[in-house]
């Protein structure tokens, strides 16, 4: 799988570029331009970052519109993973942690 990834303050954007091939809407690019930080453009039929990976992480406003638009109107290639701050501590506190700290 060929991916485009960048971290932002509270998570990570991952784009599966294989799923993007043949996309007609470029919904993620449109959503980021309309509602977000205008981080993407289309080159050779695929979304690419306009700024560097580091700059994209700083400029991302975490509105999640790119994922929603991609899932609803695109080829479902973009996924946002959010960190769950405090989740591990909470699970330990209520006794939900398995051996090794993972659930």
Secondary structure, DSSP 8 states (H G I E B T S, - for coil): --EEEEEETTEEEEEEHHHHTT-SS-HHHHHHHHHS---EEEETTEEEESS-HHHHHHH-----HHHHHHHHHS-S-EEEEE--TTHHHHHHHTT---GGG--
